[in-house]
Amino acid sequence: MKRTEEDEHPRPAINVTNVEHLARHMFQRQADSYDSDPALVELAWVDPDIRAFWMAEAISVLAYLEELAA
């Protein structure tokens, strides 16, 4: 049976760890652009609403990149 190119080079699956890292990276870049107080940044990151916003943004970015790669 012939393997498809996708089988030979499978794309890495998006997982929660990747989403979490990307979300934190995007959040941190935004905070850094405002020269924010590091202690306040840490407090903001644990806020469920702020974290949910950045997680949704990260999911959107990763979905877009997957779409481009398809």
C-alpha distances in whole Angstrom, upper triangle without the diagonal:
4,6,10,13,14,12,13,16,17,21,23,24,28,30,34,35,33,35,38,38,38,41,43,42,43,46,48,47,49,52,52,53,56,57,57,59,56,57,57,54,53,55,53,50,50,52,49,49,49,46,44,45,43,40,40,40,38,35,36,35,32,31,32,30,27,28,28,25,23
4,7,10,12,10,10,14,15,19,21,23,26,29,33,33,32,34,37,37,36,39,41,40,41,44,45,45,47,50,50,50,53,55,55,57,54,56,55,52,51,53,51,48,49,50,48,48,47,44,43,43,42,39,38,38,36,33,34,33,30,29,30,28,25,25,25,22,20
4,7,8,6,7,10,11,15,18,19,23,25,29,30,28,30,33,33,32,35,37,37,37,40,42,41,43,46,46,47,50,51,51,53,50,52,52,48,47,49,48,44,45,46,44,45,44,41,39,40,38,35,35,35,32,30,31,30,26,25,26,24,21,22,22,19,17
4,5,5,6,9,10,13,16,18,21,24,27,28,26,28,31,31,30,33,35,34,35,38,39,39,41,43,44,44,47,49,49,51,48,50,50,46,46,48,46,42,43,45,42,42,42,39,37,37,36,33,32,32,30,27,28,27,24,23,23,21,18,19,19,16,14
4,5,5,6,8,11,14,16,19,22,26,27,24,26,29,29,28,31,33,32,32,36,37,36,38,41,41,41,44,46,46,48,46,48,47,44,43,46,44,40,42,43,41,41,40,37,36,36,34,31,31,30,28,26,26,25,22,21,21,19,16,17,17,13,12
4,5,5,5,8,11,13,16,19,23,23,21,23,26,26,25,28,30,29,30,33,34,34,35,38,39,39,42,43,43,45,43,45,44,41,40,42,40,37,38,39,37,37,36,34,32,32,30,28,27,27,24,22,23,22,18,18,18,16,13,14,15,11,10
4,6,5,9,12,13,17,19,23,24,22,24,27,27,26,29,31,31,32,35,36,36,38,40,40,41,44,45,45,47,44,46,46,42,41,43,42,38,39,41,38,39,38,35,34,34,32,29,29,29,26,24,25,24,21,20,21,19,16,18,18,14,13
4,6,10,12,15,18,21,24,24,23,25,28,27,27,30,32,31,32,35,36,35,38,40,40,41,44,45,45,47,44,46,46,42,42,44,43,39,40,42,40,40,39,36,35,36,33,31,31,30,27,26,27,25,22,22,23,20,17,19,19,15,15
4,6,9,12,15,18,22,21,19,22,25,24,23,26,28,27,28,31,32,32,34,37,36,37,40,41,42,43,41,43,43,39,38,41,39,36,37,39,37,37,36,33,32,32,30,27,28,27,24,23,23,22,18,19,19,16,14,16,16,12,12
4,6,9,12,15,18,19,17,19,22,21,21,24,26,25,26,29,30,30,32,35,35,36,39,40,40,42,39,41,40,37,36,38,37,33,34,36,34,34,33,30,29,30,27,25,25,25,21,20,21,20,16,16,17,15,12,15,15,11,11
4,6,9,12,16,16,14,16,19,18,17,20,23,22,23,26,27,27,29,31,32,32,35,36,36,38,36,37,37,33,33,35,33,30,31,32,31,31,30,27,26,26,24,21,21,21,18,16,17,16,12,13,14,11,9,12,12,9,10
4,7,9,12,12,10,13,16,15,15,18,20,19,20,23,24,25,27,29,29,30,33,34,34,35,33,34,34,31,30,32,30,27,28,30,28,28,27,24,23,24,21,19,20,19,16,15,16,15,11,12,14,12,10,13,14,11,12
4,6,10,11,9,11,14,14,14,16,19,19,20,22,24,24,26,28,29,30,33,34,33,35,32,33,33,29,29,30,29,25,26,27,25,26,25,22,21,22,20,17,17,18,14,12,15,14,10,11,14,12,9,13,15,12,13
4,7,8,6,7,11,11,11,13,16,16,17,19,21,21,23,25,26,27,30,31,30,31,29,30,30,26,25,27,25,22,23,24,22,22,21,18,17,18,16,13,13,14,11,9,11,11,7,9,12,10,9,12,14,13,14
4,5,5,6,9,10,11,12,14,16,17,18,20,21,23,24,26,27,29,30,29,30,27,28,28,25,23,25,23,20,20,22,20,21,20,17,16,17,15,12,13,14,11,10,13,13,10,11,15,14,13,16,18,17,18
4,5,5,6,9,10,10,12,14,15,16,18,20,21,22,24,26,27,28,27,27,25,25,25,22,20,21,20,16,17,18,16,17,17,13,13,15,13,9,12,13,10,9,13,13,11,13,16,16,15,18,20,19,21
4,5,5,6,9,10,11,12,14,15,16,18,20,21,22,24,26,27,25,26,23,23,24,20,19,20,20,16,16,18,17,19,18,14,14,16,14,11,14,14,11,11,15,14,12,15,18,16,16,20,21,20,22
4,5,5,6,8,10,11,12,14,15,16,18,20,21,23,25,25,25,26,23,24,24,20,19,22,20,17,18,20,18,19,18,14,15,16,13,10,13,13,9,9,13,11,9,12,14,13,13,17,18,17,19
4,6,5,6,9,10,10,12,14,15,17,18,20,21,23,24,23,24,22,23,22,19,18,20,18,14,16,17,15,16,15,11,11,12,9,7,9,9,6,6,10,9,8,10,13,13,13,16,17,17,19
4,6,5,6,9,10,10,12,14,15,16,18,20,22,22,21,22,19,20,19,16,15,16,15,11,12,14,13,14,13,9,10,12,9,7,10,11,8,9,12,12,11,14,16,16,17,20,21,21,23
4,5,5,6,9,10,10,12,14,15,16,18,20,21,20,21,18,19,19,16,15,17,16,12,14,16,16,17,15,12,13,14,10,9,12,12,9,11,14,12,12,15,17,16,17,20,21,20,23
4,5,5,6,8,10,11,12,14,15,17,19,20,19,21,18,20,20,16,16,18,16,13,15,17,16,17,14,12,13,12,9,8,10,9,6,9,11,9,9,12,13,13,14,17,18,18,20
4,5,5,6,8,10,11,12,14,16,17,18,17,19,17,18,17,14,14,15,13,10,12,13,13,13,10,8,9,9,5,5,8,7,5,8,10,10,10,13,15,15,16,19,20,20,23
4,6,5,6,9,10,10,12,14,16,16,15,16,13,15,14,11,10,13,11,8,11,13,13,14,11,8,11,11,7,8,11,10,9,12,14,13,14,17,18,18,20,22,23,23,26
4,5,5,6,9,10,10,12,15,15,15,16,14,16,16,12,13,15,14,11,14,16,17,17,13,12,14,13,9,11,13,11,9,13,14,12,13,17,17,16,19,21,21,22,25
4,5,5,6,9,10,11,13,14,14,16,15,17,16,12,14,16,13,11,15,15,16,15,12,11,13,11,7,9,11,9,8,12,12,10,12,15,15,15,18,20,20,21,24
4,6,5,6,9,10,11,13,11,13,12,14,13,9,10,12,10,8,12,12,13,13,9,9,11,9,6,9,12,10,10,13,14,13,15,18,18,19,21,23,23,25,27
4,5,5,6,9,10,10,9,11,10,12,12,8,9,12,10,9,13,14,16,16,12,11,14,13,10,13,15,13,13,16,17,16,17,21,21,21,23,25,25,26,29
4,5,5,6,9,10,10,13,12,15,14,11,13,16,14,12,16,17,19,18,14,14,16,15,12,14,16,13,13,17,17,15,17,20,20,19,22,24,24,25,28
4,5,5,7,9,9,12,12,15,13,10,13,15,12,12,16,16,17,16,12,13,15,13,10,14,15,12,13,17,17,15,18,21,20,20,24,25,25,26,29
4,5,5,6,6,9,9,11,10,7,10,12,10,10,14,14,17,16,12,13,16,14,12,15,17,15,16,19,20,18,21,24,23,24,27,28,28,30,32
4,5,5,6,9,9,12,12,9,12,14,13,13,17,18,20,19,16,16,19,17,15,18,20,17,18,21,22,20,22,25,25,24,27,29,29,30,33
4,6,8,11,12,15,14,12,15,17,15,16,19,20,22,20,17,18,20,18,16,19,20,17,18,22,21,20,22,25,24,24,27,29,28,30,33
4,5,9,11,14,12,11,14,16,14,15,18,18,21,20,16,18,20,18,16,20,21,19,20,24,23,22,25,27,27,27,30,31,31,33,36
4,7,9,12,11,10,13,15,14,15,19,19,22,21,18,19,22,20,18,22,24,21,22,26,26,24,27,29,29,29,32,34,33,35,38
4,6,9,7,7,10,12,11,12,15,16,19,18,15,17,20,18,17,20,22,20,21,25,25,24,26,29,29,29,32,34,34,35,38
4,6,5,6,9,10,11,12,15,16,19,19,16,17,21,20,19,22,24,23,23,27,27,27,28,31,32,32,34,36,36,37,40
4,5,5,6,9,10,11,13,15,18,19,16,16,20,19,17,20,23,22,21,25,26,25,27,30,30,30,33,35,35,36,39
4,5,5,6,9,10,11,13,17,18,15,16,20,20,18,21,23,23,23,26,28,27,28,31,32,32,34,37,37,38,41
4,5,5,6,9,10,11,15,15,13,14,17,17,16,19,21,21,21,24,26,26,27,30,31,31,33,35,36,37,39
4,5,5,6,9,10,13,14,11,11,15,15,13,16,18,18,18,21,22,22,24,26,27,27,30,32,32,33,36
4,5,5,7,9,12,14,11,11,15,15,14,16,19,19,18,21,23,23,24,27,28,28,30,32,33,34,36
4,5,6,7,11,12,10,11,14,15,14,16,19,19,20,22,24,24,26,28,29,30,32,34,35,36,38
4,5,5,9,9,7,8,11,12,11,14,16,16,17,19,21,21,23,25,26,27,29,31,32,33,35
4,5,8,9,6,6,10,10,9,11,14,14,14,17,19,19,20,22,24,24,26,28,29,30,32
4,6,9,8,7,10,12,11,12,15,16,16,18,21,21,22,24,26,27,28,30,32,32,34
4,6,5,6,9,10,11,12,14,16,17,18,20,21,22,24,26,27,28,30,32,33,35
4,6,5,6,9,10,10,12,14,15,16,18,20,21,22,24,26,26,28,30,31,32
4,5,5,6,9,10,11,12,14,15,17,19,20,21,23,25,26,27,29,30,32
4,5,5,6,9,10,11,12,14,16,17,19,20,21,23,25,26,27,29,31
4,5,5,6,9,10,10,12,14,15,16,18,20,21,22,24,26,27,28
4,6,5,6,9,10,10,12,14,15,16,18,20,21,22,24,26,27
4,6,5,6,9,10,11,13,14,15,17,19,20,21,23,25,26
4,5,5,6,9,10,10,12,14,15,16,18,20,21,23,24
4,5,5,6,9,10,11,12,14,15,16,18,20,21,22
4,5,5,6,9,10,10,12,14,15,16,18,20,21
4,5,5,6,9,10,11,12,14,15,17,19,20
4,5,5,6,8,10,11,12,14,15,17,18
4,5,5,6,8,10,10,12,14,15,16
4,6,5,6,9,10,10,12,14,15
4,5,5,6,9,10,11,12,14
4,5,5,6,9,10,11,12
4,5,5,6,9,10,11
4,5,5,6,9,10
4,5,5,6,9
4,5,5,6
4,5,5
4,6
4
